[in-house]
Amino acid sequence: MSAATKRKLWTFAAQLETGDGATFDPGIRLKSGAKLVREWSGDTYVVIALEDGFEFEGRHYRSLSKIAQEITGAHWSGPRFFGLKRAPKPFAEQSVEGGHE
């Protein structure tokens, strides 16, 4: 099993344990060593992606949501907090009858 697959499984398992499974998004993939930078309340925070989770302020986390909660004091979707999201799906073309003039 690849390291990325192991990381996804660990993240999923951790989210299931904490009841945070609804935010699991297997479409988000970060390479080990990638840095996520977020400014919050005038401070800048850096998270480093690891093979088996994330490093934040010298500590290991399996979930970006836990890091977002550590930073803000409130529950956040970690991927949303750090600006990670899938590419938007294209809108289906719709025909409009009796168009506007």
N, CA, C and O atoms as a Tinker XYZ file with bonds, in Angstrom:
   404  protein
     1  N      0.856000   -1.174000    0.000000    73     2
     2  CA     0.000000    0.000000    0.000000    64     1     3
     3  C      0.904000    1.240000    0.000000    63     2     4     5
     4  O      1.894000    1.293000    0.730000    81     3
     5  N      0.563000    2.213000   -0.806000    73     3     6
     6  CA     1.383000    3.419000   -0.879000    64     5     7
     7  C      1.251000    4.245000    0.398000    63     6     8     9
     8  O      0.284000    4.104000    1.148000    81     7
     9  N      2.234000    5.105000    0.631000    73     7    10
    10  CA     2.213000    5.972000    1.814000    64     9    11
    11  C      1.009000    6.913000    1.773000    63    10    12    13
    12  O      0.409000    7.202000    2.808000    81    11
    13  N      0.662000    7.386000    0.588000    73    11    14
    14  CA    -0.489000    8.292000    0.460000    64    13    15
    15  C     -1.789000    7.570000    0.831000    63    14    16    17
    16  O     -2.654000    8.142000    1.494000    81    15
    17  N     -1.917000    6.322000    0.405000    73    15    18
    18  CA    -3.112000    5.550000    0.743000    64    17    19
    19  C     -3.172000    5.292000    2.243000    63    18    20    21
    20  O     -4.239000    5.388000    2.850000    81    19
    21  N     -2.031000    4.967000    2.842000    73    19    22
    22  CA    -1.987000    4.766000    4.294000    64    21    23
    23  C     -2.395000    6.044000    5.020000    63    22    24    25
    24  O     -3.144000    6.000000    5.996000    81    23
    25  N     -1.890000    7.198000    4.531000    73    23    26
    26  CA    -2.228000    8.481000    5.154000    64    25    27
    27  C     -3.727000    8.732000    5.084000    63    26    28    29
    28  O     -4.328000    9.168000    6.066000    81    27
    29  N     -4.337000    8.461000    3.933000    73    27    30
    30  CA    -5.780000    8.655000    3.782000    64    29    31
    31  C     -6.562000    7.755000    4.743000    63    30    32    33
    32  O     -7.532000    8.189000    5.363000    81    31
    33  N     -6.134000    6.518000    4.855000    73    31    34
    34  CA    -6.819000    5.580000    5.745000    64    33    35
    35  C     -6.680000    6.010000    7.204000    63    34    36    37
    36  O     -7.649000    5.935000    7.960000    81    35
    37  N     -5.500000    6.456000    7.610000    73    35    38
    38  CA    -5.302000    6.937000    8.983000    64    37    39
    39  C     -6.181000    8.152000    9.253000    63    38    40    41
    40  O     -6.798000    8.254000   10.312000    81    39
    41  N     -6.235000    9.070000    8.294000    73    39    42
    42  CA    -7.060000   10.267000    8.457000    64    41    43
    43  C     -8.524000    9.887000    8.577000    63    42    44    45
    44  O     -9.237000   10.398000    9.441000    81    43
    45  N     -8.968000    8.997000    7.718000    73    43    46
    46  CA   -10.356000    8.557000    7.750000    64    45    47
    47  C    -10.679000    7.888000    9.079000    63    46    48    49
    48  O    -11.723000    8.156000    9.674000    81    47
    49  N     -9.791000    7.023000    9.543000    73    47    50
    50  CA   -10.011000    6.325000   10.813000    64    49    51
    51  C    -10.085000    7.322000   11.971000    63    50    52    53
    52  O    -10.944000    7.197000   12.844000    81    51
    53  N     -9.202000    8.296000   11.979000    73    51    54
    54  CA    -9.207000    9.302000   13.049000    64    53    55
    55  C    -10.501000   10.104000   13.025000    63    54    56    57
    56  O    -11.057000   10.411000   14.079000    81    55
    57  N    -10.980000   10.444000   11.848000    73    55    58
    58  CA   -12.212000   11.217000   11.746000    64    57    59
    59  C    -13.418000   10.385000   12.171000    63    58    60    61
    60  O    -14.361000   10.917000   12.756000    81    59
    61  N    -13.397000    9.103000   11.885000    73    59    62
    62  CA   -14.492000    8.240000   12.335000    64    61    63
    63  C    -14.505000    8.133000   13.858000    63    62    64    65
    64  O    -15.570000    8.125000   14.476000    81    63
    65  N    -13.312000    8.049000   14.462000    73    63    66
    66  CA   -13.214000    7.956000   15.919000    64    65    67
    67  C    -13.753000    9.208000   16.600000    63    66    68    69
    68  O    -14.367000    9.124000   17.663000    81    67
    69  N    -13.525000   10.364000   15.989000    73    67    70
    70  CA   -13.936000   11.630000   16.606000    64    69    71
    71  C    -15.319000   12.072000   16.145000    63    70    72    73
    72  O    -15.822000   13.098000   16.603000    81    71
    73  N    -15.939000   11.313000   15.246000    73    71    74
    74  CA   -17.249000   11.697000   14.736000    64    73    75
    75  C    -17.178000   12.774000   13.671000    63    74    76    77
    76  O    -18.186000   13.396000   13.338000    81    75
    77  N    -15.986000   12.992000   13.140000    73    75    78
    78  CA   -15.770000   14.048000   12.149000    64    77    79
    79  C    -15.685000   13.464000   10.744000    63    78    80    81
    80  O    -15.094000   14.084000    9.860000    81    79
    81  N    -16.256000   12.295000   10.519000    73    79    82
    82  CA   -16.148000   11.611000    9.237000    64    81    83
    83  C    -16.831000   12.313000    8.093000    63    82    84    85
    84  O    -16.509000   12.054000    6.933000    81    83
    85  N    -17.776000   13.205000    8.386000    73    83    86
    86  CA   -18.506000   13.887000    7.317000    64    85    87
    87  C    -17.614000   14.805000    6.512000    63    86    88    89
    88  O    -17.948000   15.140000    5.375000    81    87
    89  N    -16.486000   15.225000    7.068000    73    87    90
    90  CA   -15.620000   16.153000    6.356000    64    89    91
    91  C    -14.535000   15.438000    5.559000    63    90    92    93
    92  O    -13.771000   16.089000    4.846000    81    91
    93  N    -14.451000   14.127000    5.665000    73    91    94
    94  CA   -13.414000   13.388000    4.952000    64    93    95
    95  C    -13.599000   13.544000    3.451000    63    94    96    97
    96  O    -14.681000   13.291000    2.921000    81    95
    97  N    -12.548000   13.959000    2.775000    73    95    98
    98  CA   -12.608000   14.158000    1.333000    64    97    99
    99  C    -11.419000   13.464000    0.692000    63    98   100   101
   100  O    -10.317000   14.013000    0.704000    81    99
   101  N    -11.607000   12.271000    0.130000    73    99   102
   102  CA   -10.487000   11.558000   -0.454000    64   101   103
   103  C     -9.923000   12.237000   -1.695000    63   102   104   105
   104  O     -8.891000   11.805000   -2.208000    81   103
   105  N    -10.564000   13.278000   -2.188000    73   103   106
   106  CA   -10.066000   13.972000   -3.372000    64   105   107
   107  C     -8.934000   14.942000   -3.076000    63   106   108   109
   108  O     -8.294000   15.439000   -4.003000    81   107
   109  N     -8.673000   15.221000   -1.806000    73   107   110
   110  CA    -7.612000   16.142000   -1.445000    64   109   111
   111  C     -6.351000   15.338000   -1.178000    63   110   112   113
   112  O     -6.325000   14.473000   -0.302000    81   111
   113  N     -5.309000   15.629000   -1.939000    73   111   114
   114  CA    -4.044000   14.911000   -1.784000    64   113   115
   115  C     -2.920000   15.926000   -1.693000    63   114   116   117
   116  O     -2.765000   16.783000   -2.564000    81   115
   117  N     -2.144000   15.819000   -0.639000    73   115   118
   118  CA    -0.985000   16.678000   -0.465000    64   117   119
   119  C      0.267000   15.820000   -0.449000    63   118   120   121
   120  O      0.290000   14.749000    0.158000    81   119
   121  N      1.297000   16.290000   -1.112000    73   119   122
   122  CA     2.565000   15.573000   -1.072000    64   121   123
   123  C      3.250000   15.856000    0.252000    63   122   124   125
   124  O      3.130000   16.947000    0.811000    81   123
   125  N      3.957000   14.877000    0.734000    73   123   126
   126  CA     4.721000   15.047000    1.953000    64   125   127
   127  C      5.687000   16.218000    1.774000    63   126   128   129
   128  O      6.394000   16.306000    0.770000    81   127
   129  N      5.707000   17.109000    2.756000    73   127   130
   130  CA     6.559000   18.288000    2.688000    64   129   131
   131  C      5.828000   19.545000    2.235000    63   130   132   133
   132  O      6.350000   20.652000    2.366000    81   131
   133  N      4.617000   19.376000    1.702000    73   131   134
   134  CA     3.838000   20.546000    1.272000    64   133   135
   135  C      3.526000   21.409000    2.487000    63   134   136   137
   136  O      3.235000   20.892000    3.565000    81   135
   137  N      3.587000   22.722000    2.309000    73   135   138
   138  CA     3.300000   23.645000    3.405000    64   137   139
   139  C      1.974000   24.347000    3.156000    63   138   140   141
   140  O      1.703000   24.838000    2.060000    81   139
   141  N      1.162000   24.382000    4.196000    73   139   142
   142  CA    -0.091000   25.119000    4.163000    64   141   143
   143  C      0.097000   26.330000    5.063000    63   142   144   145
   144  O      0.509000   26.200000    6.215000    81   143
   145  N     -0.206000   27.505000    4.534000    73   143   146
   146  CA    -0.028000   28.735000    5.294000    64   145   147
   147  C     -1.379000   29.413000    5.428000    63   146   148   149
   148  O     -2.107000   29.560000    4.446000    81   147
   149  N     -1.716000   29.828000    6.652000    73   147   150
   150  CA    -3.005000   30.462000    6.893000    64   149   151
   151  C     -2.817000   31.604000    7.874000    63   150   152   153
   152  O     -2.167000   31.446000    8.907000    81   151
   153  N     -3.376000   32.732000    7.553000    73   151   154
   154  CA    -3.370000   33.857000    8.477000    64   153   155
   155  C     -4.701000   33.866000    9.210000    63   154   156   157
   156  O     -5.761000   33.711000    8.603000    81   155
   157  N     -4.632000   34.052000   10.528000    73   155   158
   158  CA    -5.842000   34.070000   11.343000    64   157   159
   159  C     -5.632000   35.051000   12.488000    63   158   160   161
   160  O     -4.680000   34.919000   13.257000    81   159
   161  N     -6.507000   36.019000   12.602000    73   159   162
   162  CA    -6.456000   37.019000   13.673000    64   161   163
   163  C     -5.088000   37.690000   13.775000    63   162   164   165
   164  O     -4.580000   37.926000   14.871000    81   163
   165  N     -4.504000   37.993000   12.621000    73   163   166
   166  CA    -3.238000   38.709000   12.582000    64   165   167
   167  C     -2.001000   37.848000   12.740000    63   166   168   169
   168  O     -0.887000   38.364000   12.648000    81   167
   169  N     -2.158000   36.556000   12.973000    73   167   170
   170  CA    -1.022000   35.645000   13.096000    64   169   171
   171  C     -0.970000   34.726000   11.888000    63   170   172   173
   172  O     -2.003000   34.398000   11.304000    81   171
   173  N      0.242000   34.307000   11.512000    73   171   174
   174  CA     0.424000   33.398000   10.392000    64   173   175
   175  C      0.785000   32.019000   10.930000    63   174   176   177
   176  O      1.658000   31.882000   11.787000    81   175
   177  N      0.104000   31.006000   10.420000    73   175   178
   178  CA     0.305000   29.632000   10.859000    64   177   179
   179  C      0.763000   28.786000    9.676000    63   178   180   181
   180  O      0.267000   28.941000    8.561000    81   179
   181  N      1.724000   27.881000    9.933000    73   179   182
   182  CA     2.256000   27.006000    8.891000    64   181   183
   183  C      2.078000   25.559000    9.332000    63   182   184   185
   184  O      2.439000   25.184000   10.447000    81   183
   185  N      1.517000   24.758000    8.436000    73   183   186
   186  CA     1.324000   23.323000    8.657000    64   185   187
   187  C      2.091000   22.598000    7.565000    63   186   188   189
   188  O      2.047000   23.002000    6.403000    81   187
   189  N      2.786000   21.542000    7.921000    73   187   190
   190  CA     3.546000   20.751000    6.952000    64   189   191
   191  C      2.886000   19.383000    6.807000    63   190   192   193
   192  O      2.638000   18.691000    7.795000    81   191
   193  N      2.606000   19.004000    5.554000    73   191   194
   194  CA     2.033000   17.683000    5.275000    64   193   195
   195  C      3.109000   16.623000    5.457000    63   194   196   197
   196  O      4.239000   16.787000    4.996000    81   195
   197  N      2.753000   15.537000    6.131000    73   195   198
   198  CA     3.647000   14.408000    6.339000    64   197   199
   199  C      3.057000   13.174000    5.665000    63   198   200   201
   200  O      1.921000   13.204000    5.191000    81   199
   201  N      3.813000   12.112000    5.623000    73   199   202
   202  CA     3.304000   10.863000    5.048000    64   201   203
   203  C      2.110000   10.329000    5.833000    63   202   204   205
   204  O      1.215000    9.706000    5.262000    81   203
   205  N      2.098000   10.574000    7.137000    73   203   206
   206  CA     1.054000   10.004000    7.984000    64   205   207
   207  C      0.266000   11.063000    8.745000    63   206   208   209
   208  O     -0.228000   10.793000    9.840000    81   207
   209  N      0.141000   12.255000    8.186000    73   207   210
   210  CA    -0.627000   13.305000    8.842000    64   209   211
   211  C     -0.042000   14.676000    8.582000    63   210   212   213
   212  O      0.329000   15.004000    7.455000    81   211
   213  N      0.038000   15.484000    9.649000    73   211   214
   214  CA     0.484000   16.865000    9.517000    64   213   215
   215  C      1.308000   17.262000   10.739000    63   214   216   217
   216  O      1.119000   16.729000   11.833000    81   215
   217  N      2.223000   18.205000   10.533000    73   215   218
   218  CA     2.988000   18.757000   11.642000    64   217   219
   219  C      2.584000   20.213000   11.822000    63   218   220   221
   220  O      2.551000   20.987000   10.864000    81   219
   221  N      2.279000   20.572000   13.059000    73   219   222
   222  CA     1.932000   21.945000   13.394000    64   221   223
   223  C      2.564000   22.282000   14.733000    63   222   224   225
   224  O      2.315000   21.620000   15.740000    81   223
   225  N      3.386000   23.321000   14.728000    73   223   226
   226  CA     4.084000   23.787000   15.928000    64   225   227
   227  C      4.798000   22.644000   16.654000    63   226   228   229
   228  O      4.739000   22.528000   17.878000    81   227
   229  N      5.476000   21.801000   15.861000    73   227   230
   230  CA     6.288000   20.734000   16.421000    64   229   231
   231  C      5.517000   19.506000   16.884000    63   230   232   233
   232  O      6.115000   18.573000   17.420000    81   231
   233  N      4.194000   19.488000   16.686000    73   231   234
   234  CA     3.382000   18.341000   17.098000    64   233   235
   235  C      2.763000   17.663000   15.885000    63   234   236   237
   236  O      2.531000   18.296000   14.854000    81   235
   237  N      2.502000   16.382000   16.020000    73   235   238
   238  CA     1.925000   15.578000   14.939000    64   237   239
   239  C      0.406000   15.516000   15.083000    63   238   240   241
   240  O     -0.118000   15.295000   16.175000    81   239
   241  N     -0.285000   15.713000   13.972000    73   239   242
   242  CA    -1.751000   15.614000   13.926000    64   241   243
   243  C     -2.127000   14.725000   12.758000    63   242   244   245
   244  O     -1.429000   14.689000   11.744000    81   243
   245  N     -3.230000   14.009000   12.900000    73   243   246
   246  CA    -3.737000   13.204000   11.783000    64   245   247
   247  C     -4.831000   13.938000   11.021000    63   246   248   249
   248  O     -5.276000   13.465000    9.975000    81   247
   249  N     -5.270000   15.085000   11.528000    73   247   250
   250  CA    -6.408000   15.775000   10.933000    64   249   251
   251  C     -6.163000   17.276000   10.841000    63   250   252   253
   252  O     -5.744000   17.905000   11.813000    81   251
   253  N     -6.424000   17.844000    9.674000    73   251   254
   254  CA    -6.366000   19.301000    9.527000    64   253   255
   255  C     -7.454000   19.974000   10.351000    63   254   256   257
   256  O     -7.281000   21.107000   10.801000    81   255
   257  N     -8.557000   19.293000   10.549000    73   255   258
   258  CA    -9.649000   19.872000   11.338000    64   257   259
   259  C     -9.221000   20.101000   12.782000    63   258   260   261
   260  O     -9.608000   21.099000   13.390000    81   259
   261  N     -8.432000   19.193000   13.334000    73   259   262
   262  CA    -7.940000   19.367000   14.705000    64   261   263
   263  C     -7.001000   20.569000   14.782000    63   262   264   265
   264  O     -7.011000   21.303000   15.770000    81   263
   265  N     -6.200000   20.767000   13.753000    73   263   266
   266  CA    -5.291000   21.917000   13.732000    64   265   267
   267  C     -6.086000   23.206000   13.622000    63   266   268   269
   268  O     -5.788000   24.182000   14.311000    81   267
   269  N     -7.099000   23.219000   12.760000    73   267   270
   270  CA    -7.948000   24.408000   12.619000    64   269   271
   271  C     -8.630000   24.729000   13.944000    63   270   272   273
   272  O     -8.755000   25.897000   14.312000    81   271
   273  N     -9.070000   23.701000   14.657000    73   271   274
   274  CA    -9.708000   23.908000   15.954000    64   273   275
   275  C     -8.698000   24.453000   16.966000    63   274   276   277
   276  O     -9.034000   25.310000   17.783000    81   275
   277  N     -7.470000   23.958000   16.908000    73   275   278
   278  CA    -6.408000   24.445000   17.793000    64   277   279
   279  C     -6.146000   25.945000   17.545000    63   278   280   281
   280  O     -5.933000   26.708000   18.487000    81   279
   281  N     -6.165000   26.343000   16.295000    73   279   282
   282  CA    -5.894000   27.735000   15.940000    64   281   283
   283  C     -7.054000   28.652000   16.320000    63   282   284   285
   284  O     -6.845000   29.725000   16.886000    81   283
   285  N     -8.273000   28.225000   16.009000    73   283   286
   286  CA    -9.436000   29.112000   16.157000    64   285   287
   287  C    -10.202000   28.940000   17.455000    63   286   288   289
   288  O    -10.895000   29.857000   17.896000    81   287
   289  N    -10.083000   27.774000   18.069000    73   287   290
   290  CA   -10.874000   27.486000   19.258000    64   289   291
   291  C    -12.282000   27.031000   18.930000    63   290   292   293
   292  O    -13.095000   26.832000   19.833000    81   291
   293  N    -12.581000   26.865000   17.651000    73   291   294
   294  CA   -13.914000   26.442000   17.208000    64   293   295
   295  C    -13.773000   25.315000   16.193000    63   294   296   297
   296  O    -12.713000   25.128000   15.597000    81   295
   297  N    -14.859000   24.565000   16.005000    73   295   298
   298  CA   -14.832000   23.483000   15.012000    64   297   299
   299  C    -14.859000   24.068000   13.599000    63   298   300   301
   300  O    -15.710000   24.893000   13.268000    81   299
   301  N    -13.920000   23.629000   12.787000    73   299   302
   302  CA   -13.849000   24.006000   11.375000    64   301   303
   303  C    -13.592000   22.749000   10.558000    63   302   304   305
   304  O    -13.042000   21.772000   11.066000    81   303
   305  N    -13.985000   22.776000    9.312000    73   303   306
   306  CA   -13.494000   21.790000    8.359000    64   305   307
   307  C    -12.048000   22.194000    8.079000    63   306   308   309
   308  O    -11.794000   23.292000    7.584000    81   307
   309  N    -11.115000   21.320000    8.392000    73   307   310
   310  CA    -9.699000   21.642000    8.175000    64   309   311
   311  C     -9.373000   21.995000    6.741000    63   310   312   313
   312  O     -8.734000   23.018000    6.493000    81   311
   313  N     -9.799000   21.164000    5.770000    73   311   314
   314  CA    -9.516000   21.513000    4.381000    64   313   315
   315  C    -10.113000   22.869000    3.987000    63   314   316   317
   316  O     -9.485000   23.631000    3.251000    81   315
   317  N    -11.298000   23.168000    4.465000    73   315   318
   318  CA   -11.916000   24.465000    4.149000    64   317   319
   319  C    -11.126000   25.606000    4.797000    63   318   320   321
   320  O    -10.875000   26.630000    4.163000    81   319
   321  N    -10.735000   25.424000    6.070000    73   319   322
   322  CA    -9.988000   26.451000    6.793000    64   321   323
   323  C     -8.687000   26.786000    6.075000    63   322   324   325
   324  O     -8.295000   27.951000    6.002000    81   323
   325  N     -8.019000   25.763000    5.544000    73   323   326
   326  CA    -6.742000   25.979000    4.864000    64   325   327
   327  C     -6.892000   26.233000    3.370000    63   326   328   329
   328  O     -5.897000   26.275000    2.646000    81   327
   329  N     -8.122000   26.402000    2.903000    73   327   330
   330  CA    -8.359000   26.779000    1.505000    64   329   331
   331  C     -8.208000   25.650000    0.513000    63   330   332   333
   332  O     -7.998000   25.900000   -0.674000    81   331
   333  N     -8.309000   24.414000    0.969000    73   331   334
   334  CA    -8.215000   23.264000    0.066000    64   333   335
   335  C     -9.614000   22.865000   -0.357000    63   334   336   337
   336  O    -10.481000   22.620000    0.482000    81   335
   337  N     -9.828000   22.801000   -1.632000    73   335   338
   338  CA   -11.120000   22.348000   -2.122000    64   337   339
   339  C    -10.955000   21.802000   -3.516000    63   338   340   341
   340  O     -9.995000   22.115000   -4.219000    81   339
   341  N    -11.893000   20.992000   -3.898000    73   339   342
   342  CA   -11.862000   20.422000   -5.246000    64   341   343
   343  C    -12.181000   21.495000   -6.273000    63   342   344   345
   344  O    -12.783000   22.522000   -5.960000    81   343
   345  N    -11.768000   21.239000   -7.496000    73   343   346
   346  CA   -12.132000   22.135000   -8.579000    64   345   347
   347  C    -13.640000   22.114000   -8.740000    63   346   348   349
   348  O    -14.250000   21.049000   -8.656000    81   347
   349  N    -14.254000   23.265000   -8.969000    73   347   350
   350  CA   -15.714000   23.291000   -9.104000    64   349   351
   351  C    -16.167000   22.499000  -10.322000    63   350   352   353
   352  O    -15.491000   22.452000  -11.349000    81   351
   353  N    -17.321000   21.884000  -10.175000    73   351   354
   354  CA   -17.901000   21.151000  -11.292000    64   353   355
   355  C    -18.515000   22.153000  -12.259000    63   354   356   357
   356  O    -19.115000   23.139000  -11.830000    81   355
   357  N    -18.374000   21.915000  -13.547000    73   355   358
   358  CA   -18.971000   22.851000  -14.505000    64   357   359
   359  C    -20.495000   22.808000  -14.421000    63   358   360   361
   360  O    -21.098000   21.757000  -14.207000    81   359
   361  N    -21.092000   23.974000  -14.594000    73   359   362
   362  CA   -22.547000   24.048000  -14.579000    64   361   363
   363  C    -23.093000   23.422000  -15.849000    63   362   364   365
   364  O    -22.538000   23.601000  -16.933000    81   363
   365  N    -24.175000   22.693000  -15.705000    73   363   366
   366  CA   -24.822000   22.121000  -16.882000    64   365   367
   367  C    -25.486000   23.264000  -17.648000    63   366   368   369
   368  O    -26.108000   24.148000  -17.060000    81   367
   369  N    -25.342000   23.226000  -18.934000    73   367   370
   370  CA   -25.990000   24.270000  -19.727000    64   369   371
   371  C    -27.492000   24.071000  -19.662000    63   370   372   373
   372  O    -28.002000   22.960000  -19.806000    81   371
   373  N    -28.171000   25.153000  -19.445000    73   371   374
   374  CA   -29.621000   25.089000  -19.352000    64   373   375
   375  C    -30.218000   25.953000  -20.457000    63   374   376   377
   376  O    -29.730000   27.048000  -20.738000    81   375
   377  N    -31.258000   25.457000  -21.064000    73   375   378
   378  CA   -31.932000   26.271000  -22.071000    64   377   379
   379  C    -33.007000   27.083000  -21.366000    63   378   380   381
   380  O    -33.704000   26.589000  -20.479000    81   379
   381  N    -33.123000   28.310000  -21.771000    73   379   382
   382  CA   -34.115000   29.201000  -21.167000    64   381   383
   383  C    -35.119000   29.553000  -22.256000    63   382   384   385
   384  O    -34.776000   30.146000  -23.279000    81   383
   385  N    -36.360000   29.175000  -22.010000    73   383   386
   386  CA   -37.397000   29.522000  -22.976000    64   385   387
   387  C    -37.941000   30.894000  -22.670000    63   386   388   389
   388  O    -38.018000   31.301000  -21.511000    81   387
   389  N    -38.320000   31.611000  -23.719000    73   387   390
   390  CA   -38.883000   32.949000  -23.533000    64   389   391
   391  C    -37.864000   33.855000  -22.869000    63   390   392   393
   392  O    -38.161000   34.486000  -21.854000    81   391
   393  N    -36.651000   33.928000  -23.438000    73   391   394
   394  CA   -35.553000   34.703000  -22.876000    64   393   395
   395  C    -35.913000   36.150000  -22.585000    63   394   396   397
   396  O    -36.907000   36.675000  -23.085000    81   395
   397  N    -35.092000   36.774000  -21.775000    73   395   398
   398  CA   -35.308000   38.167000  -21.386000    64   397   399
   399  C    -34.698000   39.095000  -22.408000    63   398   400   401
   400  O    -33.676000   38.778000  -23.017000    81   399
   401  N    -35.336000   40.262000  -22.601000    73   399   402
   402  CA   -34.822000   41.234000  -23.564000    64   401   403
   403  C    -34.259000   42.423000  -22.851000    63   402   404
   404  O    -33.775000   43.355000  -23.492000    81   403
